[in-house]
């Protein structure tokens, strides 16, 4: 059935006919970082199904801009992909950590840069079919270079690229990381003036 959205992009009818009802939940695995559960749910037609999913603490991503328009990027080996990936700086939230504080910490630790201006852009859910993960998108500007403080066992290169170059990499398949592709969407629309950010001064 085709539905017509209202001006806010929401359906004009209830979503109740699509909802799945939790019947039972079992813990499959609990590690240092990820937590896997297997849920039994009741489907809209009354039948039951199993939904395996990963519990994730959430994360932040930082689109840090230099005065000349270039953005800060990283190259990091990602074991599940067995490849070095081009990404925006990012990192997971510690328990109870404020999103902005996390963004400031991750930018400083991974790249050495601190920023005096910050703007919360939005949030993305990179793997909605099997994880609770969300990533808060932050923009940062008025950068000051400093010393990196990488975690033990963390190895990455930091570099800068113009938005046009990053867009080309997204288009030709050199960039396939979901959060970075979403970040490029935000950056493109912010630079065009279509999407407006609410900047705030924050102590680095």
N, C-alpha and C positions, 0 to 999 in steps of 0.2 A: 504494500500500500504506500503510495507516494503522499508525503505530508508536506504542507506548506509552513515554513518557519515564520515566526513572528519577527519583528524588527530586532529583537535581542538574539536571534539565532536559535531559539528554543522551539520545540515542537508545540503545536497548538493543542495536542492531545496529551494525555498522561502517558508516562513510560512504564506504567505498572504491567502492561502486557508483555514487556521484555525482561522484567526483573527475574533473577534467580534467587531462590530462598535457601539459605544455609541450613543443612540438615545435620551434618557432623563435620568435625575438623580434626585431623591427625597430624602430629609433627613427624616429618620425614627425616629432616637433618637440621642441625643447628651448629653453625661454625662460628669462627671469630667475626666474620663479616656478613655472611648471608644466612637466612633462615628459610627453610623450605617446608611448606605445608601441603597436605592433600585434603581437599574439601569435597564432601558430598553435597550436591545441591539439587533442589527440586526445580525443574525447568517449567516454563510457562504452560506446557501441555500436560504437566503432571508427572512426567517421567523423571528419572534421576540421572545424574552424570557426575563424573569426577573432574575436579578442577585443581590441577597442581600449579602452585605459584610460589614465587620467591618474595619474602618479606625483605624490604630494603629500607635503610634508615633515611634515605633522601640525600640530595647532593646540591651543589651549586656549580654554575659555570660563569666564567668572567670574560666579557668582551672588553678588553682594555685597549684604549685608543691613544696613540701618540698625537701630538699637535699637527703633524704632517698627514694625518689620516690613516697611517698604518696601524695594524692591530697586532697584539702579542699572540703568538701561536707556539705550540709545542710539537715535538716529534718524540713519540714514546712507543716502545715495543709493548704490544698487547698480546699476552700469551694465548688466550683463546683464539685469536685471529692468526697467530704465528706471523705477525707482520708489524712493521713500524707504521703508526698512524699519525696523521696530522690532526691536531685537536686544539680547541680553545682550552685554556687552563680550567681545571675543574677539580672537585674533590667532595668527599662525603661529609655529611654533617656528623659531628660528635653528639653524643646523647645530651639533649637539652641545649645545644648550641644555637645561638641566634644566626639567622641566615646571612645577614650582612657581615657579622663577625667572622663567620666561616669563609665568606668570599674574600674578605680582607686577609685572613690568615693564609688561605690557599694561594692567593696571588703572590703574597710575600714569600711563602716557603718555596713554591715551585719556580717562580721567575725572578725573585729578588725585588720586584717592583712594588711600590706602595702608591696609592692614589688618594687624592684629596676630594675628588668628586665622584659620587656614586648614584646610580639610578636603577631601581628594580624594574625590569622590563616585563617579566611574566614567569610562567612555569611551563615545563614540558613533561610529558609522560612518555619515555622512550620505548617502553615495552609493555603496553597495556594488556597484552594477551597472557602474560605469565609473570608479571612483577608489579609490586606496589610502588616501584621507584618513581620519584619525581625529582626534577632538577630545576631549581630557581635560577632564572637568567638575570645576571647583573651586568650593567655597563659601568666602566670605570674610566676616568680621565684625569688629567693633570698628574701625570706619572712622575715618580722619582725613582731612579735606579738604586738598588742596594744589593745586599748579599743574599744568595739563596740559602735555604735551610731544608734540603731534601730529607725525606724520611729514610731510614735505613732500608737498603734494598731498592731504592727508587732511583732510576736513571732516565733522564730526558734532556733533550736539547731545546733551548728557547730561541726563537727567532721572530722576526717581524715581516709582515707582508701587507701590501696594499689591498684594499677590499676587492678591486678588480681582479687581482691575481688569485685571491682566495675564491672568488666566484668562478673563475675559470677552472680551478682545481675541483670545485664542486661539480661543475658541468662535465668535466672529462673523466670523472671517476677516481681521481687521485685522493679526494676527500670523500669518505663514505661513512664516517662517524655520525650517528644520528643527531647528537647534541650540537655538533659543529655545523651540520647542515641547517638545523633549526636556528642556530645563532646567526648564520649568514642571512637567513630570511629576515630576522629582526634587524640586523645591521643594514641591509639593503633598504628596508622600509624606513628606518630611522634617518638614514642619510638622504633619502628622497623627500623627507618631511611628512610622509604619509602617517607614520607612527611617531608620537611625541612622548618623550621621556620626562619624568619629574626628577630633576637632579637635586641632590642634597650634598652639602659639605659634610665630610666625615673625617675624623682624625685618623691618619694612616697608622 
